[in-house]
Amino acid sequence: MDDEPTELVQRIRDALADVIDPELGRDVVGLGLIYAIEADEEDTVRITMTTTTAGCPAVGFLVDAVRFAATEVQGVRSVEVRLTYEPRWRPEMMTA
């Protein structure tokens, strides 16, 4: 992804800020769980994300909620969510 986010990527990031981790009560963007958002020329979106732990009981909910929130953004044609644990999430990844 470019350093300068496209308008579509920024709108997706804004939408993902409404996805709340049910265990921590904070949004997935602020928690640092979203590693990358990429959109190609056909407005297909790929989101790379993590959870706070590999055994997170909310993983299914979080992946589905991220996919749904991104799909609702005008201009998005399809969404692929990729879950990774590399690098491992650390509390320092949270924003203020």
mmCIF file as gemmi writes it, N, C-alpha and C atoms, coordinates in Angstrom:
data_model
loop_
_atom_site.group_PDB
_atom_site.id
_atom_site.type_symbol
_atom_site.label_atom_id
_atom_site.label_alt_id
_atom_site.label_comp_id
_atom_site.label_asym_id
_atom_site.label_entity_id
_atom_site.label_seq_id
_atom_site.pdbx_PDB_ins_code
_atom_site.Cartn_x
_atom_site.Cartn_y
_atom_site.Cartn_z
_atom_site.occupancy
_atom_site.B_iso_or_equiv
_atom_site.pdbx_formal_charge
_atom_site.auth_seq_id
_atom_site.auth_asym_id
_atom_site.pdbx_PDB_model_num
ATOM 1 N N . MET Axp A 1 ? 0.843 -1.171 0 1 0 ? 1 A 1
ATOM 2 C CA . MET Axp A 1 ? 0 0 0 1 0 ? 1 A 1
ATOM 3 C C . MET Axp A 1 ? 0.886 1.231 0 1 0 ? 1 A 1
ATOM 4 N N . ASP Axp A 2 ? 0.478 2.271 -0.699 1 0 ? 2 A 1
ATOM 5 C CA . ASP Axp A 2 ? 1.231 3.519 -0.742 1 0 ? 2 A 1
ATOM 6 C C . ASP Axp A 2 ? 1.212 4.185 0.629 1 0 ? 2 A 1
ATOM 7 N N . ASP Axp A 3 ? 2.201 5.056 0.867 1 0 ? 3 A 1
ATOM 8 C CA . ASP Axp A 3 ? 2.218 5.82 2.109 1 0 ? 3 A 1
ATOM 9 C C . ASP Axp A 3 ? 1.006 6.738 2.181 1 0 ? 3 A 1
ATOM 10 N N . GLU Axp A 4 ? 0.595 7.284 1.032 1 0 ? 4 A 1
ATOM 11 C CA . GLU Axp A 4 ? -0.546 8.176 0.957 1 0 ? 4 A 1
ATOM 12 C C . GLU Axp A 4 ? -1.797 7.34 0.714 1 0 ? 4 A 1
ATOM 13 N N . PRO Axp A 5 ? -2.69 7.268 1.695 1 0 ? 5 A 1
ATOM 14 C CA . PRO Axp A 5 ? -3.872 6.432 1.496 1 0 ? 5 A 1
ATOM 15 C C . PRO Axp A 5 ? -4.816 7.046 0.464 1 0 ? 5 A 1
ATOM 16 N N . THR Axp A 6 ? -5.401 6.186 -0.347 1 0 ? 6 A 1
ATOM 17 C CA . THR Axp A 6 ? -6.387 6.662 -1.29 1 0 ? 6 A 1
ATOM 18 C C . THR Axp A 6 ? -7.638 7.054 -0.516 1 0 ? 6 A 1
ATOM 19 N N . GLU Axp A 7 ? -8.508 7.792 -1.173 1 0 ? 7 A 1
ATOM 20 C CA . GLU Axp A 7 ? -9.754 8.196 -0.534 1 0 ? 7 A 1
ATOM 21 C C . GLU Axp A 7 ? -10.559 6.961 -0.114 1 0 ? 7 A 1
ATOM 22 N N . LEU Axp A 8 ? -10.617 5.945 -0.977 1 0 ? 8 A 1
ATOM 23 C CA . LEU Axp A 8 ? -11.354 4.737 -0.652 1 0 ? 8 A 1
ATOM 24 C C . LEU Axp A 8 ? -10.762 4.045 0.574 1 0 ? 8 A 1
ATOM 25 N N . VAL Axp A 9 ? -9.46 3.914 0.619 1 0 ? 9 A 1
ATOM 26 C CA . VAL Axp A 9 ? -8.804 3.266 1.765 1 0 ? 9 A 1
ATOM 27 C C . VAL Axp A 9 ? -9.078 4.063 3.037 1 0 ? 9 A 1
ATOM 28 N N . GLN Axp A 10 ? -9.063 5.372 2.955 1 0 ? 10 A 1
ATOM 29 C CA . GLN Axp A 10 ? -9.339 6.192 4.143 1 0 ? 10 A 1
ATOM 30 C C . GLN Axp A 10 ? -10.784 6.024 4.601 1 0 ? 10 A 1
ATOM 31 N N . ARG Axp A 11 ? -11.724 5.94 3.659 1 0 ? 11 A 1
ATOM 32 C CA . ARG Axp A 11 ? -13.125 5.728 4.032 1 0 ? 11 A 1
ATOM 33 C C . ARG Axp A 11 ? -13.314 4.351 4.675 1 0 ? 11 A 1
ATOM 34 N N . ILE Axp A 12 ? -12.582 3.368 4.188 1 0 ? 12 A 1
ATOM 35 C CA . ILE Axp A 12 ? -12.647 2.029 4.795 1 0 ? 12 A 1
ATOM 36 C C . ILE Axp A 12 ? -12.08 2.073 6.207 1 0 ? 12 A 1
ATOM 37 N N . ARG Axp A 13 ? -10.937 2.721 6.37 1 0 ? 13 A 1
ATOM 38 C CA . ARG Axp A 13 ? -10.327 2.843 7.712 1 0 ? 13 A 1
ATOM 39 C C . ARG Axp A 13 ? -11.303 3.532 8.668 1 0 ? 13 A 1
ATOM 40 N N . ASP Axp A 14 ? -11.972 4.574 8.197 1 0 ? 14 A 1
ATOM 41 C CA . ASP Axp A 14 ? -12.956 5.273 9.032 1 0 ? 14 A 1
ATOM 42 C C . ASP Axp A 14 ? -14.102 4.338 9.422 1 0 ? 14 A 1
ATOM 43 N N . ALA Axp A 15 ? -14.568 3.522 8.469 1 0 ? 15 A 1
ATOM 44 C CA . ALA Axp A 15 ? -15.655 2.58 8.75 1 0 ? 15 A 1
ATOM 45 C C . ALA Axp A 15 ? -15.215 1.514 9.751 1 0 ? 15 A 1
ATOM 46 N N . LEU Axp A 16 ? -13.969 1.066 9.64 1 0 ? 16 A 1
ATOM 47 C CA . LEU Axp A 16 ? -13.468 0.04 10.554 1 0 ? 16 A 1
ATOM 48 C C . LEU Axp A 16 ? -13.336 0.565 11.979 1 0 ? 16 A 1
ATOM 49 N N . ALA Axp A 17 ? -13.227 1.873 12.128 1 0 ? 17 A 1
ATOM 50 C CA . ALA Axp A 17 ? -13.152 2.465 13.462 1 0 ? 17 A 1
ATOM 51 C C . ALA Axp A 17 ? -14.46 2.284 14.224 1 0 ? 17 A 1
ATOM 52 N N . ASP Axp A 18 ? -15.531 1.867 13.528 1 0 ? 18 A 1
ATOM 53 C CA . ASP Axp A 18 ? -16.801 1.585 14.181 1 0 ? 18 A 1
ATOM 54 C C . ASP Axp A 18 ? -16.906 0.127 14.652 1 0 ? 18 A 1
ATOM 55 N N . VAL Axp A 19 ? -15.916 -0.7 14.294 1 0 ? 19 A 1
ATOM 56 C CA . VAL Axp A 19 ? -15.922 -2.107 14.71 1 0 ? 19 A 1
ATOM 57 C C . VAL Axp A 19 ? -15.261 -2.189 16.086 1 0 ? 19 A 1
ATOM 58 N N . ILE Axp A 20 ? -16.033 -2.598 17.059 1 0 ? 20 A 1
ATOM 59 C CA . ILE Axp A 20 ? -15.565 -2.626 18.448 1 0 ? 20 A 1
ATOM 60 C C . ILE Axp A 20 ? -15.227 -4.057 18.869 1 0 ? 20 A 1
ATOM 61 N N . ASP Axp A 21 ? -14.047 -4.224 19.435 1 0 ? 21 A 1
ATOM 62 C CA . ASP Axp A 21 ? -13.668 -5.519 20.008 1 0 ? 21 A 1
ATOM 63 C C . ASP Axp A 21 ? -14.555 -5.739 21.231 1 0 ? 21 A 1
ATOM 64 N N . PRO Axp A 22 ? -15.354 -6.804 21.23 1 0 ? 22 A 1
ATOM 65 C CA . PRO Axp A 22 ? -16.313 -6.995 22.326 1 0 ? 22 A 1
ATOM 66 C C . PRO Axp A 22 ? -15.667 -7.256 23.683 1 0 ? 22 A 1
ATOM 67 N N . GLU Axp A 23 ? -14.449 -7.721 23.699 1 0 ? 23 A 1
ATOM 68 C CA . GLU Axp A 23 ? -13.788 -7.989 24.977 1 0 ? 23 A 1
ATOM 69 C C . GLU Axp A 23 ? -13.112 -6.751 25.556 1 0 ? 23 A 1
ATOM 70 N N . LEU Axp A 24 ? -12.567 -5.896 24.679 1 0 ? 24 A 1
ATOM 71 C CA . LEU Axp A 24 ? -11.811 -4.735 25.141 1 0 ? 24 A 1
ATOM 72 C C . LEU Axp A 24 ? -12.597 -3.438 25.059 1 0 ? 24 A 1
ATOM 73 N N . GLY Axp A 25 ? -13.696 -3.437 24.296 1 0 ? 25 A 1
ATOM 74 C CA . GLY Axp A 25 ? -14.526 -2.245 24.204 1 0 ? 25 A 1
ATOM 75 C C . GLY Axp A 25 ? -13.896 -1.092 23.438 1 0 ? 25 A 1
ATOM 76 N N . ARG Axp A 26 ? -12.896 -1.39 22.622 1 0 ? 26 A 1
ATOM 77 C CA . ARG Axp A 26 ? -12.233 -0.359 21.794 1 0 ? 26 A 1
ATOM 78 C C . ARG Axp A 26 ? -12.288 -0.79 20.348 1 0 ? 26 A 1
ATOM 79 N N . ASP Axp A 27 ? -12.157 0.196 19.461 1 0 ? 27 A 1
ATOM 80 C CA . ASP Axp A 27 ? -12.263 -0.121 18.036 1 0 ? 27 A 1
ATOM 81 C C . ASP Axp A 27 ? -10.991 -0.796 17.519 1 0 ? 27 A 1
ATOM 82 N N . VAL Axp A 28 ? -11.161 -1.59 16.45 1 0 ? 28 A 1
ATOM 83 C CA . VAL Axp A 28 ? -10.054 -2.386 15.917 1 0 ? 28 A 1
ATOM 84 C C . VAL Axp A 28 ? -8.938 -1.527 15.33 1 0 ? 28 A 1
ATOM 85 N N . VAL Axp A 29 ? -9.273 -0.339 14.847 1 0 ? 29 A 1
ATOM 86 C CA . VAL Axp A 29 ? -8.23 0.551 14.319 1 0 ? 29 A 1
ATOM 87 C C . VAL Axp A 29 ? -7.404 1.106 15.48 1 0 ? 29 A 1
ATOM 88 N N . GLY Axp A 30 ? -8.071 1.632 16.494 1 0 ? 30 A 1
ATOM 89 C CA . GLY Axp A 30 ? -7.375 2.189 17.656 1 0 ? 30 A 1
ATOM 90 C C . GLY Axp A 30 ? -6.561 1.153 18.415 1 0 ? 30 A 1
ATOM 91 N N . LEU Axp A 31 ? -7.024 -0.1 18.377 1 0 ? 31 A 1
ATOM 92 C CA . LEU Axp A 31 ? -6.277 -1.172 19.037 1 0 ? 31 A 1
ATOM 93 C C . LEU Axp A 31 ? -5.038 -1.585 18.24 1 0 ? 31 A 1
ATOM 94 N N . GLY Axp A 32 ? -4.95 -1.164 16.994 1 0 ? 32 A 1
ATOM 95 C CA . GLY Axp A 32 ? -3.807 -1.542 16.163 1 0 ? 32 A 1
ATOM 96 C C . GLY Axp A 32 ? -3.963 -2.92 15.546 1 0 ? 32 A 1
ATOM 97 N N . LEU Axp A 33 ? -5.203 -3.398 15.431 1 0 ? 33 A 1
ATOM 98 C CA . LEU Axp A 33 ? -5.433 -4.736 14.885 1 0 ? 33 A 1
ATOM 99 C C . LEU Axp A 33 ? -5.45 -4.756 13.359 1 0 ? 33 A 1
ATOM 100 N N . ILE Axp A 34 ? -5.579 -3.6 12.732 1 0 ? 34 A 1
ATOM 101 C CA . ILE Axp A 34 ? -5.601 -3.515 11.266 1 0 ? 34 A 1
ATOM 102 C C . ILE Axp A 34 ? -4.183 -3.223 10.798 1 0 ? 34 A 1
ATOM 103 N N . TYR Axp A 35 ? -3.58 -4.191 10.119 1 0 ? 35 A 1
ATOM 104 C CA . TYR Axp A 35 ? -2.205 -4.036 9.656 1 0 ? 35 A 1
ATOM 105 C C . TYR Axp A 35 ? -2.119 -3.382 8.282 1 0 ? 35 A 1
ATOM 106 N N . ALA Axp A 36 ? -3.073 -3.679 7.395 1 0 ? 36 A 1
ATOM 107 C CA . ALA Axp A 36 ? -3.016 -3.115 6.045 1 0 ? 36 A 1
ATOM 108 C C . ALA Axp A 36 ? -4.407 -3.112 5.43 1 0 ? 36 A 1
ATOM 109 N N . ILE Axp A 37 ? -4.645 -2.082 4.617 1 0 ? 37 A 1
ATOM 110 C CA . ILE Axp A 37 ? -5.854 -1.996 3.799 1 0 ? 37 A 1
ATOM 111 C C . ILE Axp A 37 ? -5.379 -1.65 2.399 1 0 ? 37 A 1
ATOM 112 N N . GLU Axp A 38 ? -5.71 -2.49 1.449 1 0 ? 38 A 1
ATOM 113 C CA . GLU Axp A 38 ? -5.313 -2.263 0.062 1 0 ? 38 A 1
ATOM 114 C C . GLU Axp A 38 ? -6.536 -2.358 -0.825 1 0 ? 38 A 1
ATOM 115 N N . ALA Axp A 39 ? -6.613 -1.481 -1.819 1 0 ? 39 A 1
ATOM 116 C CA . ALA Axp A 39 ? -7.697 -1.52 -2.802 1 0 ? 39 A 1
ATOM 117 C C . ALA Axp A 39 ? -7.071 -1.492 -4.185 1 0 ? 39 A 1
ATOM 118 N N . ASP Axp A 40 ? -7.53 -2.388 -5.063 1 0 ? 40 A 1
ATOM 119 C CA . ASP Axp A 40 ? -6.985 -2.392 -6.421 1 0 ? 40 A 1
ATOM 120 C C . ASP Axp A 40 ? -7.872 -1.566 -7.356 1 0 ? 40 A 1
ATOM 121 N N . GLU Axp A 41 ? -7.525 -1.575 -8.624 1 0 ? 41 A 1
ATOM 122 C CA . GLU Axp A 41 ? -8.226 -0.762 -9.617 1 0 ? 41 A 1
ATOM 123 C C . GLU Axp A 41 ? -9.688 -1.163 -9.773 1 0 ? 41 A 1
ATOM 124 N N . GLU Axp A 42 ? -10.023 -2.382 -9.419 1 0 ? 42 A 1
ATOM 125 C CA . GLU Axp A 42 ? -11.406 -2.854 -9.525 1 0 ? 42 A 1
ATOM 126 C C . GLU Axp A 42 ? -12.163 -2.69 -8.211 1 0 ? 42 A 1
ATOM 127 N N . ASP Axp A 43 ? -11.581 -1.954 -7.268 1 0 ? 43 A 1
ATOM 128 C CA . ASP Axp A 43 ? -12.19 -1.704 -5.959 1 0 ? 43 A 1
ATOM 129 C C . ASP Axp A 43 ? -12.404 -2.981 -5.153 1 0 ? 43 A 1
ATOM 130 N N . THR Axp A 44 ? -11.52 -3.946 -5.383 1 0 ? 44 A 1
ATOM 131 C CA . THR Axp A 44 ? -11.455 -5.122 -4.536 1 0 ? 44 A 1
ATOM 132 C C . THR Axp A 44 ? -10.529 -4.763 -3.375 1 0 ? 44 A 1
ATOM 133 N N . VAL Axp A 45 ? -10.981 -5.013 -2.177 1 0 ? 45 A 1
ATOM 134 C CA . VAL Axp A 45 ? -10.255 -4.595 -0.98 1 0 ? 45 A 1
ATOM 135 C C . VAL Axp A 45 ? -9.691 -5.811 -0.264 1 0 ? 45 A 1
ATOM 136 N N . ARG Axp A 46 ? -8.433 -5.684 0.158 1 0 ? 46 A 1
ATOM 137 C CA . ARG Axp A 46 ? -7.783 -6.71 0.97 1 0 ? 46 A 1
ATOM 138 C C . ARG Axp A 46 ? -7.363 -6.067 2.283 1 0 ? 46 A 1
ATOM 139 N N . ILE Axp A 47 ? -7.838 -6.667 3.365 1 0 ? 47 A 1
ATOM 140 C CA . ILE Axp A 47 ? -7.534 -6.156 4.694 1 0 ? 47 A 1
ATOM 141 C C . ILE Axp A 47 ? -6.74 -7.226 5.431 1 0 ? 47 A 1
ATOM 142 N N . THR Axp A 48 ? -5.594 -6.844 5.957 1 0 ? 48 A 1
ATOM 143 C CA . THR Axp A 48 ? -4.785 -7.738 6.774 1 0 ? 48 A 1
ATOM 144 C C . THR Axp A 48 ? -4.94 -7.279 8.216 1 0 ? 48 A 1
ATOM 145 N N . MET Axp A 49 ? -5.322 -8.206 9.07 1 0 ? 49 A 1
ATOM 146 C CA . MET Axp A 49 ? -5.567 -7.852 10.466 1 0 ? 49 A 1
ATOM 147 C C . MET Axp A 49 ? -5.083 -8.965 11.39 1 0 ? 49 A 1
ATOM 148 N N . THR Axp A 50 ? -5.112 -8.663 12.667 1 0 ? 50 A 1
ATOM 149 C CA . THR Axp A 50 ? -4.748 -9.626 13.692 1 0 ? 50 A 1
ATOM 150 C C . THR Axp A 50 ? -5.748 -9.542 14.825 1 0 ? 50 A 1
ATOM 151 N N . THR Axp A 51 ? -5.547 -10.316 15.846 1 0 ? 51 A 1
ATOM 152 C CA . THR Axp A 51 ? -6.288 -10.197 17.096 1 0 ? 51 A 1
ATOM 153 C C . THR Axp A 51 ? -5.256 -10.082 18.212 1 0 ? 51 A 1
ATOM 154 N N . THR Axp A 52 ? -5.719 -9.74 19.394 1 0 ? 52 A 1
ATOM 155 C CA . THR Axp A 52 ? -4.764 -9.527 20.483 1 0 ? 52 A 1
ATOM 156 C C . THR Axp A 52 ? -4.053 -10.808 20.897 1 0 ? 52 A 1
ATOM 157 N N . THR Axp A 53 ? -4.714 -11.953 20.694 1 0 ? 53 A 1
ATOM 158 C CA . THR Axp A 53 ? -4.09 -13.244 20.974 1 0 ? 53 A 1
ATOM 159 C C . THR Axp A 53 ? -4.509 -14.24 19.901 1 0 ? 53 A 1
ATOM 160 N N . ALA Axp A 54 ? -3.684 -15.245 19.674 1 0 ? 54 A 1
ATOM 161 C CA . ALA Axp A 54 ? -4.008 -16.258 18.671 1 0 ? 54 A 1
ATOM 162 C C . ALA Axp A 54 ? -5.25 -17.046 19.052 1 0 ? 54 A 1
ATOM 163 N N . GLY Axp A 55 ? -5.545 -17.177 20.31 1 0 ? 55 A 1
ATOM 164 C CA . GLY Axp A 55 ? -6.712 -17.919 20.757 1 0 ? 55 A 1
ATOM 165 C C . GLY Axp A 55 ? -7.914 -17.036 21.056 1 0 ? 55 A 1
ATOM 166 N N . CYS Axp A 56 ? -7.943 -15.847 20.503 1 0 ? 56 A 1
ATOM 167 C CA . CYS Axp A 56 ? -9.013 -14.887 20.775 1 0 ? 56 A 1
ATOM 168 C C . CYS Axp A 56 ? -10.381 -15.498 20.477 1 0 ? 56 A 1
ATOM 169 N N . PRO Axp A 57 ? -11.275 -15.545 21.478 1 0 ? 57 A 1
ATOM 170 C CA . PRO Axp A 57 ? -12.586 -16.134 21.251 1 0 ? 57 A 1
ATOM 171 C C . PRO Axp A 57 ? -13.48 -15.299 20.336 1 0 ? 57 A 1
ATOM 172 N N . ALA Axp A 58 ? -13.118 -14.044 20.097 1 0 ? 58 A 1
ATOM 173 C CA . ALA Axp A 58 ? -13.926 -13.156 19.257 1 0 ? 58 A 1
ATOM 174 C C . ALA Axp A 58 ? -13.432 -13.096 17.818 1 0 ? 58 A 1
ATOM 175 N N . VAL Axp A 59 ? -12.5 -13.963 17.435 1 0 ? 59 A 1
ATOM 176 C CA . VAL Axp A 59 ? -11.896 -13.869 16.11 1 0 ? 59 A 1
ATOM 177 C C . VAL Axp A 59 ? -12.939 -13.931 14.992 1 0 ? 59 A 1
ATOM 178 N N . GLY Axp A 60 ? -13.879 -14.853 15.071 1 0 ? 60 A 1
ATOM 179 C CA . GLY Axp A 60 ? -14.9 -14.966 14.031 1 0 ? 60 A 1
ATOM 180 C C . GLY Axp A 60 ? -15.735 -13.708 13.926 1 0 ? 60 A 1
ATOM 181 N N . PHE Axp A 61 ? -16.148 -13.189 15.076 1 0 ? 61 A 1
ATOM 182 C CA . PHE Axp A 61 ? -16.916 -11.954 15.102 1 0 ? 61 A 1
ATOM 183 C C . PHE Axp A 61 ? -16.127 -10.806 14.488 1 0 ? 61 A 1
ATOM 184 N N . LEU Axp A 62 ? -14.87 -10.655 14.892 1 0 ? 62 A 1
ATOM 185 C CA . LEU Axp A 62 ? -14.058 -9.539 14.419 1 0 ? 62 A 1
ATOM 186 C C . LEU Axp A 62 ? -13.833 -9.595 12.908 1 0 ? 62 A 1
ATOM 187 N N . VAL Axp A 63 ? -13.489 -10.757 12.381 1 0 ? 63 A 1
ATOM 188 C CA . VAL Axp A 63 ? -13.271 -10.904 10.942 1 0 ? 63 A 1
ATOM 189 C C . VAL Axp A 63 ? -14.56 -10.591 10.181 1 0 ? 63 A 1
ATOM 190 N N . ASP Axp A 64 ? -15.68 -11.135 10.638 1 0 ? 64 A 1
ATOM 191 C CA . ASP Axp A 64 ? -16.953 -10.871 9.972 1 0 ? 64 A 1
ATOM 192 C C . ASP Axp A 64 ? -17.344 -9.403 10.057 1 0 ? 64 A 1
ATOM 193 N N . ALA Axp A 65 ? -17.149 -8.784 11.214 1 0 ? 65 A 1
ATOM 194 C CA . ALA Axp A 65 ? -17.499 -7.375 11.396 1 0 ? 65 A 1
ATOM 195 C C . ALA Axp A 65 ? -16.626 -6.469 10.526 1 0 ? 65 A 1
ATOM 196 N N . VAL Axp A 66 ? -15.346 -6.776 10.426 1 0 ? 66 A 1
ATOM 197 C CA . VAL Axp A 66 ? -14.443 -6.005 9.559 1 0 ? 66 A 1
ATOM 198 C C . VAL Axp A 66 ? -14.871 -6.152 8.106 1 0 ? 66 A 1
ATOM 199 N N . ARG Axp A 67 ? -15.149 -7.373 7.679 1 0 ? 67 A 1
ATOM 200 C CA . ARG Axp A 67 ? -15.601 -7.607 6.303 1 0 ? 67 A 1
ATOM 201 C C . ARG Axp A 67 ? -16.892 -6.838 6.022 1 0 ? 67 A 1
ATOM 202 N N . PHE Axp A 68 ? -17.857 -6.924 6.922 1 0 ? 68 A 1
ATOM 203 C CA . PHE Axp A 68 ? -19.139 -6.249 6.743 1 0 ? 68 A 1
ATOM 204 C C . PHE Axp A 68 ? -18.959 -4.733 6.684 1 0 ? 68 A 1
ATOM 205 N N . ALA Axp A 69 ? -18.196 -4.171 7.627 1 0 ? 69 A 1
ATOM 206 C CA . ALA Axp A 69 ? -17.999 -2.717 7.659 1 0 ? 69 A 1
ATOM 207 C C . ALA Axp A 69 ? -17.344 -2.223 6.37 1 0 ? 69 A 1
ATOM 208 N N . ALA Axp A 70 ? -16.359 -2.951 5.876 1 0 ? 70 A 1
ATOM 209 C CA . ALA Axp A 70 ? -15.682 -2.541 4.633 1 0 ? 70 A 1
ATOM 210 C C . ALA Axp A 70 ? -16.615 -2.682 3.439 1 0 ? 70 A 1
ATOM 211 N N . THR Axp A 71 ? -17.422 -3.724 3.418 1 0 ? 71 A 1
ATOM 212 C CA . THR Axp A 71 ? -18.35 -3.949 2.307 1 0 ? 71 A 1
ATOM 213 C C . THR Axp A 71 ? -19.379 -2.837 2.216 1 0 ? 71 A 1
ATOM 214 N N . GLU Axp A 72 ? -19.732 -2.244 3.337 1 0 ? 72 A 1
ATOM 215 C CA . GLU Axp A 72 ? -20.736 -1.183 3.368 1 0 ? 72 A 1
ATOM 216 C C . GLU Axp A 72 ? -20.216 0.164 2.841 1 0 ? 72 A 1
ATOM 217 N N . VAL Axp A 73 ? -18.93 0.294 2.646 1 0 ? 73 A 1
ATOM 218 C CA . VAL Axp A 73 ? -18.355 1.544 2.153 1 0 ? 73 A 1
ATOM 219 C C . VAL Axp A 73 ? -18.673 1.677 0.662 1 0 ? 73 A 1
ATOM 220 N N . GLN Axp A 74 ? -19.193 2.822 0.298 1 0 ? 74 A 1
ATOM 221 C CA . GLN Axp A 74 ? -19.54 3.059 -1.101 1 0 ? 74 A 1
ATOM 222 C C . GLN Axp A 74 ? -18.296 2.934 -1.984 1 0 ? 74 A 1
ATOM 223 N N . GLY Axp A 75 ? -18.449 2.181 -3.07 1 0 ? 75 A 1
ATOM 224 C CA . GLY Axp A 75 ? -17.354 1.987 -4.011 1 0 ? 75 A 1
ATOM 225 C C . GLY Axp A 75 ? -16.612 0.68 -3.839 1 0 ? 75 A 1
ATOM 226 N N . VAL Axp A 76 ? -16.834 -0.016 -2.735 1 0 ? 76 A 1
ATOM 227 C CA . VAL Axp A 76 ? -16.171 -1.301 -2.51 1 0 ? 76 A 1
ATOM 228 C C . VAL Axp A 76 ? -16.958 -2.388 -3.226 1 0 ? 76 A 1
ATOM 229 N N . ARG Axp A 77 ? -16.266 -3.153 -4.043 1 0 ? 77 A 1
ATOM 230 C CA . ARG Axp A 77 ? -16.925 -4.24 -4.785 1 0 ? 77 A 1
ATOM 231 C C . ARG Axp A 77 ? -16.846 -5.567 -4.052 1 0 ? 77 A 1
ATOM 232 N N . SER Axp A 78 ? -15.696 -5.878 -3.487 1 0 ? 78 A 1
ATOM 233 C CA . SER Axp A 78 ? -15.549 -7.115 -2.713 1 0 ? 78 A 1
ATOM 234 C C . SER Axp A 78 ? -14.454 -6.919 -1.675 1 0 ? 78 A 1
ATOM 235 N N . VAL Axp A 79 ? -14.514 -7.759 -0.636 1 0 ? 79 A 1
ATOM 236 C CA . VAL Axp A 79 ? -13.579 -7.628 0.487 1 0 ? 79 A 1
ATOM 237 C C . VAL Axp A 79 ? -13.022 -8.994 0.838 1 0 ? 79 A 1
ATOM 238 N N . GLU Axp A 80 ? -11.714 -9.039 0.99 1 0 ? 80 A 1
ATOM 239 C CA . GLU Axp A 80 ? -11.026 -10.236 1.473 1 0 ? 80 A 1
ATOM 240 C C . GLU Axp A 80 ? -10.318 -9.848 2.761 1 0 ? 80 A 1
ATOM 241 N N . VAL Axp A 81 ? -10.587 -10.571 3.845 1 0 ? 81 A 1
ATOM 242 C CA . VAL Axp A 81 ? -9.932 -10.307 5.12 1 0 ? 81 A 1
ATOM 243 C C . VAL Axp A 81 ? -8.952 -11.43 5.382 1 0 ? 81 A 1
ATOM 244 N N . ARG Axp A 82 ? -7.71 -11.05 5.598 1 0 ? 82 A 1
ATOM 245 C CA . ARG Axp A 82 ? -6.653 -12.015 5.885 1 0 ? 82 A 1
ATOM 246 C C . ARG Axp A 82 ? -6.23 -11.843 7.337 1 0 ? 82 A 1
ATOM 247 N N . LEU Axp A 83 ? -6.263 -12.921 8.088 1 0 ? 83 A 1
ATOM 248 C CA . LEU Axp A 83 ? -5.874 -12.905 9.487 1 0 ? 83 A 1
ATOM 249 C C . LEU Axp A 83 ? -4.426 -13.38 9.597 1 0 ? 83 A 1
ATOM 250 N N . THR Axp A 84 ? -3.63 -12.641 10.344 1 0 ? 84 A 1
ATOM 251 C CA . THR Axp A 84 ? -2.225 -13.011 10.529 1 0 ? 84 A 1
ATOM 252 C C . THR Axp A 84 ? -1.825 -12.768 11.982 1 0 ? 84 A 1
ATOM 253 N N . TYR Axp A 85 ? -0.803 -13.466 12.394 1 0 ? 85 A 1
ATOM 254 C CA . TYR Axp A 85 ? -0.238 -13.24 13.724 1 0 ? 85 A 1
ATOM 255 C C . TYR Axp A 85 ? 1.242 -12.872 13.622 1 0 ? 85 A 1
ATOM 256 N N . GLU Axp A 86 ? 1.632 -12.405 12.451 1 0 ? 86 A 1
ATOM 257 C CA . GLU Axp A 86 ? 2.995 -11.923 12.219 1 0 ? 86 A 1
ATOM 258 C C . GLU Axp A 86 ? 2.929 -10.511 11.68 1 0 ? 86 A 1
ATOM 259 N N . PRO Axp A 87 ? 3.378 -9.549 12.377 1 0 ? 87 A 1
ATOM 260 C CA . PRO Axp A 87 ? 3.962 -9.642 13.716 1 0 ? 87 A 1
ATOM 261 C C . PRO Axp A 87 ? 2.873 -9.834 14.767 1 0 ? 87 A 1
ATOM 262 N N . ARG Axp A 88 ? 3.28 -10.359 15.884 1 0 ? 88 A 1
ATOM 263 C CA . ARG Axp A 88 ? 2.346 -10.529 16.999 1 0 ? 88 A 1
ATOM 264 C C . ARG Axp A 88 ? 1.895 -9.165 17.493 1 0 ? 88 A 1
ATOM 265 N N . TRP Axp A 89 ? 0.633 -9.078 17.873 1 0 ? 89 A 1
ATOM 266 C CA . TRP Axp A 89 ? 0.102 -7.825 18.423 1 0 ? 89 A 1
ATOM 267 C C . TRP Axp A 89 ? 0.712 -7.554 19.777 1 0 ? 89 A 1
ATOM 268 N N . ARG Axp A 90 ? 0.999 -6.274 20.022 1 0 ? 90 A 1
ATOM 269 C CA . ARG Axp A 90 ? 1.527 -5.828 21.31 1 0 ? 90 A 1
ATOM 270 C C . ARG Axp A 90 ? 0.751 -4.588 21.746 1 0 ? 90 A 1
ATOM 271 N N . PRO Axp A 91 ? 0.585 -4.351 23.026 1 0 ? 91 A 1
ATOM 272 C CA . PRO Axp A 91 ? -0.157 -3.177 23.49 1 0 ? 91 A 1
ATOM 273 C C . PRO Axp A 91 ? 0.4 -1.846 22.943 1 0 ? 91 A 1
ATOM 274 N N . GLU Axp A 92 ? 1.667 -1.82 22.612 1 0 ? 92 A 1
ATOM 275 C CA . GLU Axp A 92 ? 2.273 -0.596 22.069 1 0 ? 92 A 1
ATOM 276 C C . GLU Axp A 92 ? 1.689 -0.226 20.704 1 0 ? 92 A 1
ATOM 277 N N . MET Axp A 93 ? 0.984 -1.156 20.069 1 0 ? 93 A 1
ATOM 278 C CA . MET Axp A 93 ? 0.389 -0.891 18.756 1 0 ? 93 A 1
ATOM 279 C C . MET Axp A 93 ? -0.884 -0.054 18.852 1 0 ? 93 A 1
ATOM 280 N N . MET Axp A 94 ? -1.415 0.094 20.053 1 0 ? 94 A 1
ATOM 281 C CA . MET Axp A 94 ? -2.633 0.886 20.239 1 0 ? 94 A 1
ATOM 282 C C . MET Axp A 94 ? -2.316 2.37 20.078 1 0 ? 94 A 1
ATOM 283 N N . THR Axp A 95 ? -3.286 3.084 19.537 1 0 ? 95 A 1
ATOM 284 C CA . THR Axp A 95 ? -3.153 4.541 19.472 1 0 ? 95 A 1
ATOM 285 C C . THR Axp A 95 ? -3.801 5.131 20.715 1 0 ? 95 A 1
ATOM 286 N N . ALA Axp A 96 ? -3.49 6.36 20.972 1 0 ? 96 A 1
ATOM 287 C CA . ALA Axp A 96 ? -4.018 7.029 22.177 1 0 ? 96 A 1
ATOM 288 C C . ALA Axp A 96 ? -5.517 7.079 22.233 1 0 ? 96 A 1
